[in-house]
Amino acid sequence: MKPPKFRYVAPRSLDDAVELLASDPDAKVLSGGQSLMPLLAMRLAAPSILVDLQHVSGLDDIEDHGTSLLIGARVTHREIERSTLVAERLPILSAAVVHIAHPQIRSRGTLGGSTAHADPSGEWPTILLALGATMHTVSPRGRRTIEADDFFVGPFTSTLAEDEILTHVSVSTTRTAWSFQEAAVKKGDYGLALVAATGTPRDGVLLDPRVTVGAAVGSVRRVVEVERLLAGTPLTAALANEAAVTAAASIDPISDIHGNSEYRRKLVAALVRRAVTELTNGA
Ligand SMILES: Cc1cc2nc3c(=O)[nH]c(=O)nc-3n(C[C@H](O)[C@H](O)[C@H](O)COP(=O)(O)OP(=O)(O)OC[C@H]3O[C@@H](n4cnc5c(N)ncnc54)[C@H](O)[C@@H]3O)c2cc1C
């Protein structure tokens, strides 16, 4: 199928992009197009105007801010994959990015597009929630920040307003204990289950753990029951087993043609066990 008719604009400044997006309630941002273009081709989206961000300056850098990295919304998955700064300071992103589709898609798709799209099977939503990232946005009402806990609110739903542009994501680099686990039918496929776990290790225990699940559930979410179990408790193999049982009991997995909910529950339990074991080895 062909996309419905739309007007295409490619502003050079963020101010112009904000103005164009606000000019029509059916206008939409275009970033890498790797999710939006298939939706247009299938006529599942029919925007009046596409506001392409590719020429807007200031959205495509990865900046070191000491205890955090500030990543522009237009930074592609591939740029994250190739970044030595990311590999040194946020290795969980480097470990996860290779699970996103294939190199061609990673060359076009962006961190901002993926985050705004809020796909429950997306690696970035699962990981940004586990890292407690902060989203930076701009709209005609000005700039604001949204914590990851308040950003992902449902399947393909975030708290971004229709006229709001995600400009950057800032991610703390102080959560040095981390694990990312994914189960997929084959490399490059969307995962059947994703688990991310992070925290700050101190004297064999984990401070402020965050554990998230994606793909197996309808909306990316934290598993606070597992976080409570891990917080301040010496990390052991027995704890990894207990965390797996707790995760399985705490989630309400989806069923689809790739696997029913009981299969996904078992996958999540296995991935949580692996994640906590990795945290144990790294603490
Ligand atoms: C075959 C295939 C396989 C894929 N596999 C995976 C996978 O395994 N894992 C995964 O995570 N993803 C996967 N993707 C999706 C890919 O990662 C996309 O890059 C990503 O979902 C969207 O990023 P984008 O830059 O292409 O955004 P776009 O497609 O341009 O936009 C997506 C949505 O976000 C909005 N948007 C984009 N940027 C902004 C912004 N800055 N501010 C506000 N709104 C914005 C758009 O209006 C649109 O609604 C796959 C895609 C394809 C085609």
The ligand as an SDF file (V2000), in Angstrom:
LIG
                    3D

 53 58  0  0  0  0  0  0  0  0999 V2000
   12.1200   -4.4940   10.3570 C   0  0  0  0  0  0  0  0  0  0  0  0
   12.2430   -3.6670   11.6210 C   0  0  0  0  0  0  0  0  0  0  0  0
   12.7180   -4.2780   12.7650 C   0  0  0  0  0  0  0  0  0  0  0  0
   12.8180   -3.5390   13.9440 C   0  0  0  0  0  0  0  0  0  0  0  0
   13.2840   -4.1630   15.0740 N   0  0  0  0  0  0  0  0  0  0  0  0
   13.3840   -3.4610   16.2210 C   0  0  0  0  0  0  0  0  0  0  0  0
   13.8630   -4.0770   17.4210 C   0  0  0  0  0  0  0  0  0  0  0  0
   14.2300   -5.2580   17.4530 O   0  0  0  0  0  0  0  0  0  0  0  0
   13.8970   -3.3210   18.5380 N   0  0  0  0  0  0  0  0  0  0  0  0
   13.5130   -1.9930   18.5500 C   0  0  0  0  0  0  0  0  0  0  0  0
   13.5680   -1.3520   19.5980 O   0  0  0  0  0  0  0  0  0  0  0  0
   13.0780   -1.3930   17.4290 N   0  0  0  0  0  0  0  0  0  0  0  0
   13.0130   -2.0850   16.2750 C   0  0  0  0  0  0  0  0  0  0  0  0
   12.5660   -1.4490   15.1430 N   0  0  0  0  0  0  0  0  0  0  0  0
   12.1380   -0.0330   15.2370 C   0  0  0  0  0  0  0  0  0  0  0  0
   13.3470    0.8880   15.1320 C   0  0  0  0  0  0  0  0  0  0  0  0
   14.1540    0.7690   16.2820 O   0  0  0  0  0  0  0  0  0  0  0  0
   12.9350    2.3660   15.0250 C   0  0  0  0  0  0  0  0  0  0  0  0
   14.1070    3.0480   14.7590 O   0  0  0  0  0  0  0  0  0  0  0  0
   12.3150    3.0240   16.2280 C   0  0  0  0  0  0  0  0  0  0  0  0
   11.2300    2.3460   16.7580 O   0  0  0  0  0  0  0  0  0  0  0  0
   11.7510    4.4000   15.8840 C   0  0  0  0  0  0  0  0  0  0  0  0
   12.7750    5.3020   15.6630 O   0  0  0  0  0  0  0  0  0  0  0  0
   12.7790    6.2410   14.4110 P   0  0  0  0  0  0  0  0  0  0  0  0
   13.8820    7.1990   14.6280 O   0  0  0  0  0  0  0  0  0  0  0  0
   12.8220    5.4280   13.1880 O   0  0  0  0  0  0  0  0  0  0  0  0
   11.3870    7.0020   14.6070 O   0  0  0  0  0  0  0  0  0  0  0  0
   10.2270    7.3360   13.5720 P   0  0  0  0  0  0  0  0  0  0  0  0
    9.7820    6.0950   12.8900 O   0  0  0  0  0  0  0  0  0  0  0  0
   10.6080    8.4710   12.7140 O   0  0  0  0  0  0  0  0  0  0  0  0
    9.0920    7.8280   14.5900 O   0  0  0  0  0  0  0  0  0  0  0  0
    8.4480    6.9310   15.4680 C   0  0  0  0  0  0  0  0  0  0  0  0
    7.4010    7.6920   16.2770 C   0  0  0  0  0  0  0  0  0  0  0  0
    8.0090    8.5830   17.2040 O   0  0  0  0  0  0  0  0  0  0  0  0
    7.6440    9.9540   16.9240 C   0  0  0  0  0  0  0  0  0  0  0  0
    8.8790   10.7190   17.0920 N   0  0  0  0  0  0  0  0  0  0  0  0
   10.0700   10.4510   16.5270 C   0  0  0  0  0  0  0  0  0  0  0  0
   11.0090   11.2800   16.9890 N   0  0  0  0  0  0  0  0  0  0  0  0
   10.3920   12.1060   17.8600 C   0  0  0  0  0  0  0  0  0  0  0  0
   10.8420   13.1950   18.6630 C   0  0  0  0  0  0  0  0  0  0  0  0
   12.1410   13.5590   18.6900 N   0  0  0  0  0  0  0  0  0  0  0  0
    9.9470   13.8320   19.4250 N   0  0  0  0  0  0  0  0  0  0  0  0
    8.6380   13.4560   19.4200 C   0  0  0  0  0  0  0  0  0  0  0  0
    8.1570   12.4210   18.6960 N   0  0  0  0  0  0  0  0  0  0  0  0
    9.0240   11.7620   17.9200 C   0  0  0  0  0  0  0  0  0  0  0  0
    7.1200    9.9550   15.4890 C   0  0  0  0  0  0  0  0  0  0  0  0
    6.1700   10.9980   15.2990 O   0  0  0  0  0  0  0  0  0  0  0  0
    6.4730    8.5700   15.4210 C   0  0  0  0  0  0  0  0  0  0  0  0
    5.2000    8.5990   16.0150 O   0  0  0  0  0  0  0  0  0  0  0  0
   12.4790   -2.1530   13.9560 C   0  0  0  0  0  0  0  0  0  0  0  0
   12.0300   -1.5220   12.7870 C   0  0  0  0  0  0  0  0  0  0  0  0
   11.9330   -2.2770   11.6130 C   0  0  0  0  0  0  0  0  0  0  0  0
   11.4620   -1.5860   10.3680 C   0  0  0  0  0  0  0  0  0  0  0  0
  1  2  1  0
  2  3  1  0
  2 52  2  0
  3  4  2  0
  4  5  1  0
  4 50  1  0
  5  6  2  0
  6  7  1  0
  6 13  1  0
  7  8  2  0
  7  9  1  0
  9 10  1  0
 10 11  2  0
 10 12  1  0
 12 13  2  0
 13 14  1  0
 14 15  1  0
 14 50  1  0
 15 16  1  0
 16 17  1  0
 16 18  1  0
 18 19  1  0
 18 20  1  0
 20 21  1  0
 20 22  1  0
 22 23  1  0
 23 24  1  0
 24 25  2  0
 24 26  1  0
 24 27  1  0
 27 28  1  0
 28 29  2  0
 28 30  1  0
 28 31  1  0
 31 32  1  0
 32 33  1  0
 33 34  1  0
 33 48  1  0
 34 35  1  0
 35 36  1  0
 35 46  1  0
 36 37  1  0
 36 45  1  0
 37 38  2  0
 38 39  1  0
 39 40  1  0
 39 45  2  0
 40 41  1  0
 40 42  2  0
 42 43  1  0
 43 44  2  0
 44 45  1  0
 46 47  1  0
 46 48  1  0
 48 49  1  0
 50 51  2  0
 51 52  1  0
 52 53  1  0
M  END
$$$$
